[in-house]
Amino acid sequence: MSNPIPFYDVVQIGYGPVSEVMALALARQGRKVAVFERWRERYPLPRAVCIDHELYRVLSALGMSKDLPAVSHEGPMYRWFNAEWKELLAIDWKSESISGGPEVNFVHQPTLEKMFEEQVQACANVEVNLGWEAVEATQTADYVELVVRDFETDERRTVRAKYLIGADGANSLVRQAIGSTQEDRGFEADWLVIDVLPNEGVTLDIPPAAQYCNPARPTTIVPAGIKDGRYYRRWEFMRLPHESREDLEHEHVAWELLSPWVRRDQAVIVRHKVYTFRSLLADTWRKGRMLIAGDAAHVMPPFMGQGMCAGLRDDWNLAWKLNLVLDGKASDSLLDTYQPERRPHVSDVIDLSMYLGKIICIPDAAKAAERDEAFFSGKAPPPPAFPRLTDGILRRDETGEVQAPAGLLSPHGAVRAGQRTGRFDDVVGLGFVLVLRNGASTTQLGARQKEFLEALDAKHVVIAAQGEKTPAAALIDVDDKFIPFMQEHGIDSMIVRPDFYLYGAVAGSGDLNELVDDLAADLERHGVSFESAAHFVTA
């Protein structure tokens, strides 16, 4: 008698940071997950070097808030200079963010991934299979089937799951299986990436974070994270038209390029390799029970440090939707909102990264001089604003347009509840949250709306400024994050989605029931309904 084919809630291909965090998010929901990764050992060298405030909040929500400070450090001012070291542009990565803490934190990716891996290993419901290559993915109306092979022995196995997530990189098998093509956004440049570990006691006289936009050799200088109390540094040098990739990959060439900044007796080279920076965006992110995330769905230039961040946003967006679907509280049409929400957002991030890339990737002196003049005269267009959500589960007006401030990332910071002070997510919990500026607004909620919020397991809290006369149960806005945000946008009440984006908001308590009804209607369109019982039924 043959062995039965193993069945999981979700199977994932790939075991990089995007897959690790996806597995952890699903495990926290109680899902049975299997991960298959071709390589037996984790890639030991850094690639990504930073996470922004939004993803710092996400990782904290997944249980890593105590560990993150040890594996990350605050980002510095990010400056762009011309060949004469005159500033063209500055991005303040250390400024206070809407999520609390700095806009950007730098990380040493292998150390960060080790933290992810330890979190996953503590989850008994996640099975990690290293050394198994995905060979073929197919699906039926009821399940997805994946064939994998042992990379060393060629042994084959078949597994099934309700859903398959391909976090399997730029050459994704799953992207091919769903028949997705890629849009090439037109950016392509070869850069030599060098990671350096300064010797003990060595302090390098270099900018904390900079783009040296010198046409003679466009150069990036940024932190590369912290490991065991020691700070790594990264240099990236653009390949010039007359050079070959092979020329740049010689170690003596790496030291020659580093020579203005660091000597051989001051540091060791941890890695030097030429990478091609590109801008690619998959056209289809889901087909039936198969989905893609991370580099399988999008590839971008690194100049905003958003490559890994974008993949982790994919995870967080998918996680709350899969939670409703796998619990039987929504039809899988809810997953149809994944691409409309994530693709335009990441497309805008690619545009922002390309905008910055086009500033530095100029090896021609005359064109660089034109660029410099445009910035110094104020004629250069400013960087695009960081994007918001523009489609999907967002409140709309009567014309069907997304109604501001829906789609904005919600504020986050420390709040006080009675004698307890902590991060909002820790004090309130995760999921849908109704945030009220006025305690009297709670009296406006109708019985049907209360029932819906209970069925959705939504929290509702009253937020108040410090020193303000408030109901005893109100949360005090210790970090002054919520009240200024709500005042700026004229908000009395707002609903925050599980991924921390605003579903919608209203200016007066009299509109509160309509706001809740709109969310109910939006979810009902994806198979969720609430009728009279305080639980969901699948429509």
N, C-alpha and C positions, 0 to 999 in steps of 0.2 A: 504494500500500500504506500503510495507516494505521500510525502509530507505536504500538508496544506500550505498554500501560498500565504505568507505573512501579510496582514492587513493593518494599515496605520491611518490615523487621521490625516497626517500630512507627511509626505516624503520630500526631502530637499536634496538637491544636487549642489555640491560645493561646500567647503567649510572654511571660507574666509570670514571676515568680520560681519558681513551682511548676513550670511547664513547662521553664524553663531548667535547673533542677536535675534534673528527670526526664530530660531529654535528655542531660545530662552523665553521670548515673549509667548510662544505657544505653550511651552512647558508650564509657565505661570498660570495658564488657563486650564491646565490639566489634560492637555492633548497628548496623544501618543504619536511621537515623531521619530522618523528614521532619517539619518543624514548619510549620504554617500559621497566620499571624497577620493579622488584618484591617488593623491599622494599620501604616504604614511606619516610624513613629518611636516609640521607646520613650516611655512616659508619663514626663514629666520631673520630676514632683513626688513627694514622699514620701507613702506611705500607712502601711505598717507601720514601726514604729520600734525593734523589738527582736527578738533571737533568744535563746532560752534555751540552757542548757548542753548539752542533748541535741543540738540542731541545730548548735551550734558544733562539736561533735564530729563530726557527720555531714559538715558542710562541710569540716572538716579532713581527714576520711577521703577526700573526693573531690578532694583535692589543693590545698586553699586555705589550709592552715595558716599559710603564710608571709605571705599577703596579708591575712588576717582582722584582725590587730592594727592595720593601717593604716586600716581602714574601720569599726572598732567600738571601743567603750570600755565599761568596767565599769559596770554599773547601780548606782545609789545605793540607799539605803534608801527604800522606797516607803511614804509615810505618808498616812493618811486623817484629815482634820480636820473638826470641826464648824464652825459659823459663828463661834464664839469662838476658833478655832484650838486647841481641845483635841483631843488625839489620840484617835481612835476605834479605829484599827487600824494595824498596821505590818507590812510584808512586806519581809524583808531580801534584796533582790535582789543585794547585793554579797557575800553569804556564800559560802563555799566549797561547791561542788556535788559530787555524786557522780561527775560526769564530769570533774572537774578544772577549776579556774577558777571565776569567779563564776556564780551562778544565772542571771543575765541580762546580756547585752551589748546596748547600744544601737547602732543603725545608722542611716545616712542611706540610705534605700532606693534612690534612683537610683544612688548610688555603689556600693552592694552589688550591684545588678543589672548594673552595668557590669562588675564583676568576674566575675559569672556569665557574662555574654555573651562576655567575652574567653576564658574557659575553654571555652565551647562552640565559639567560632570556631576554636579550635586543634584541634578534632576533625574530621578529614576525613570521617568517616562520619555527620556530622549535616548535613542540608540545611535551612537556614532560609529560608522563603518569606514575606517581609513584603508586606503589601498584598493578601493573598489571604484572602477571606472564605469560611468553610465554609458550604456551601449545603444539602447533603444527605448523610446517612450511612446506609448500609445494610450488611447482612452476609449471608454465606452460611456454610455449614459450614466452608469452607476459608479465607475471607479477609473482611476488611471493605473496603468501597469508599466513598471520600469524593469528593464533587464540590465543587470550590472555584471561585471566580470572582475575577478581578482587580477590586478595588474601584473602579478608575478606568476601565478599558476594557471591563469586563463579559466579558472572555475567560474561557472555562470550561476547566477541566482535571479529569481523573479520575485518582485514584491508589488503589492497593490496598496492604494491609498485613496482617500476621498479627494485629495488635492496634491498636486506636485508643484513645487516652487523651484524654479531654476535660478539659483544664485551662483551660476557656474561660469561667470566671467564673460569676456568679450567674444569668445568663440562658442557661446552657449549652445549646447545640444537642445535644450528646451526651446530656445528661440527658433531654432531650425524646425523643431517638431511642430510648433504652432504656425509655421509658415510666415514668420514675421521678417520683413525686410528692414533695412536700416537707412535712415535719412542721414546723409553726410552733410554736416553744416559748414564744411569748407575750411576748417582749421587743421593744419598739419605741419608739425615742426619737430625735428630731432633735437633732443637735449641730452647732454651727458650729466647724469645725476651722481653726485659724490656725497656720501655720508661720512662724516669725520668725527672721531672721538678725541677731544683734546686731552693731552696728558695731565695727570694729577698736578694741580697747582698752576696750570697754564691759563692765563686770561688773554683771549684774543682781542685785538683792537679792530673790531668789525661792527657794522650796524646790527642792532638786534634783529631786524627783519627788513629786507630791502630788495628792490628790483633796481639793478644798475643798468639803465637803458642806454648803454654805450654801444653804438653800432659796430665798433671794433670787436666787441665780444659781449653781447647781451648776457647778463649774469643775474642769478637769483641767490640771495643769502638769507636763510631762514633757520629758526630752531628746528631740531629734529627730535624733540622730546627728552625725557629724563628716564634713566635706568640706574637703579642702585645709587641714587644720589648724584649721578654724573650726567651732565647735559651734553647731548649730541648736537652737531651742527650740520646743515646741509648746504651745499653749493650745487647750482645747476647752470651749465654752460651751453648756450645754443650752438648747434653745429652750423658752421658758416658754409656758404655755397661751394667753396673750393675744397672742403674737407669730406672725407668718407667716414662712415660710422666706425669702420675698423680702425682708422687713425685715432679716433678719440678714446677707444677702449683700452689702449696701452696705459699701464699704471704710470709710466714716466710722463706721459702727456697729462694725466690727471694732476700730478705734482707740479708740472709747469704751469698749468692753469691756476692752481691754488697758490702759487708762489707769492702773489701780491698780498695774500691774506694770512697764510699759515705756512710755516716751514716743516720739513720732515721731522725735525727734532722736537716739535711742539705737539704733534698729534699722530694718530694712526688713521689710515683710510679703512673704513669698515666695508664700504661697497662703492664701486664705480661701474656704471653701466649706462649705455645709450638707450633712451626710451623715445618712442614716437608719440607725441602729444596730439590727440585727435579729438574731433567733436562728432559723435555719432548718437543717433536717437532712434530706438526701435519704433516701428510703426504700429505694431500690435503687441500688447503686454499680456493679453489673456486670450485663451481659446478654450472654452469648456472648463475642464478641471485642471488645466495647466496655466501657470503664471510665471512671469520672470521678474527679477528684481536686481538692483545693483548694476554692475558693469554689463550684465546680460541685456539690460534695458537701455543703458546710457553710458557714454564715455565722454569725458570733458577735459579741457586743458586744466592744469593744476593751479592756476594763478589766483584763485579764490579759496583754494583748499577745501573744495566742496565735493570731491568725488566720492569719498566714503560717506560723508554726511548725507548726500543724496540717496545712497543706497539704504542707509539706516532710516531715512524718512519713508522709503518704500515699505520697509518692515513695519513701521509704526502705523502707517495707513492701513496696510493689509491686516494687521493683527486684530484691531477692534472689529473689523468687518467679518473676518473669519470666525471670530468669537461668537457673533450673533448667528452666522450661518451654521456653524458646527453644533451650536446649541439648539438648532431647529427653530430659532426665533426669527429667522429671515430666510427668504429664498436666496439662491445663489446669484440672483440678479443684482443683489447688493454689491457683488464683486465687480459688476460692470462699471461701478463708479471709481474703481481704482485707477484705471488709465486716464479718464477725464480729469481726475484731480491731480495725479502725479505727473503726467506727461507735460502739460503746459507749465507747471511749476519748475520742473527740471529743465525744460526748454529755456525758460527765462534765466535760470542759473547758468546754463551753458552760454547764453548770450552775454551775461555779465562776465563770465570767465574769458570768453573770446574778446570782449572789449578790452579787458586788461592785457590779454595776451598780445593783441595787436599794437599795444603801446610799446611793449618791450621787444617784440620779434621784428625789429627793423635793422638789418645789417648794412643798410645803405646810408652813408653820412648825410647826403642831401635830404633824403626823406626824413631822417632823424631830426635834422635842423628844422624842417617844416613842422614836425610834431612838437618840438620844443617851443617854437614860436606860437603855435596854437594854444598850448597850455599857459605860457607866460602872458599872453594877451587876453586870456579868458575866452577864447573862441572855441576851445575844445569842449565838446559836450560832456556833461558830468556822467559818472558811472550810472547805469540804470539802477533803480531802487531794487532792493532785495524783494523777491516776489511774494505774493500772497496766493491763497487758493482762489480760483476763478470759476470753478465748475464743480458739480457733484452735489453732495448733501449739504447744501447751503440755502439759507432763507432767501426767497426772491420776492420781488414786488409784483403787482398785478400785471405788469408787462412781461414778466419772466426774467427780468434782469436781477442778478445777485444784488441784494440790498445791503449796502454798507452799514455796519462794519463787518458783516459776515465774510469769512475767509481770512481775517487777520489772525495772527498768532496771539493767544491770550497772554495776559501778564502772569507773573509768578514771583513769589517771594515769601518771606517769613510772615506768618500770621500768629496771633495769640488767641487761644481758646481757653478762657478761664486762667488757670495757672500754667498751662502748657504753651510753649512757643516752639514752632517748627516750620518746616517748609509746607506750603499750602497743600501739595500733593500728599505729604505724609499725614497731615492733620485731617484732611477731608477725605482722601482716598481717590482712586482712579475711576474712570468711566465718565458718563455724562454728568455735568454739574451745572445747576442753575444758580447763578450768582446774582444776588439782589442787593441793590444799594440801600433800599428802604425796607426796614423790618415790617412795615405795615403792608408791603406788597404781598406778603404771604397770605394775608386775609383775602386777597383778590383771587387766589387760585380756586377754580371750580372743582367740584368733586370728580368730574371726568378727567380733568387735567392732572389732579393729584394721583388718580388711579394710574394714568398713563406713566407718569414719572416713577411711581413705585414699580410698575411692571418693567420699566426700562432700568430699574435699579439705579436711577439717577439721584444724586445728592442735591440738596438745595441749601444754600448758606446765605446768611446776611453778612455783608462786609462793611466795616465802619472805620473811619479815621481815628487815630489815636486822640484821646481827649474828648471825643464826640459822645454825647449821651445816646446810648444804644440799648437794645434789648440784651438781657443777660447772655443769651445764646449767640450773640453776634461774634464774628471773627474780627479781630483788630488788625488792620493793615500796617504791620510793624515796619515794613520796608517802603511804605508809600508807593506801592506798585499798582494796586487795583483802583483806588479812589481817583488818582490823577488820570489814569487811562479811561475810566468810565466818565469822568468829567469832560475830558478832551473830546470824546465821541458822543456826548450827550446821552449816556446810557443810564437807565434806571435798573434794568434787568438784562442779563445775557445768558445764553446757553453755550457752554463750552463742550466740545466734542471730546471723546476719549483720546484723540491724538493732539489735544490742546489747541485746536483751531476753533474759532467762534463759528457756531452754526448760525447764530443771529442774535439780535438785541433789540430792545424797545426803549423808548424814551420815557414812557409813563406806565405806572402800575396798571392802568386801565387796559393796556394792550398786552398784558402778560399772558392771558389765556389764549389769545390769538397766536402768540409766539409759540406756545407749547403745542397748540393744534397744528400749526404749520410743520413742526418737527414730526408730529405723529403722522401727518399726511405724507410727508416725504418718505418716511420709513415704510408706511403702508404700501407705497408704490413698489417697494422691494419685498413684498410678501409678509410684512409685519403688520399686525393689527391688534388693537385693544378694543374689547367690546364691553363686557361687564365684569369679567373675572380679572383679578389682579395678577395676570400673567399673560404672556404672549401666546398667540396661536398662529400657526403657519397658515397663511391664506391659500 
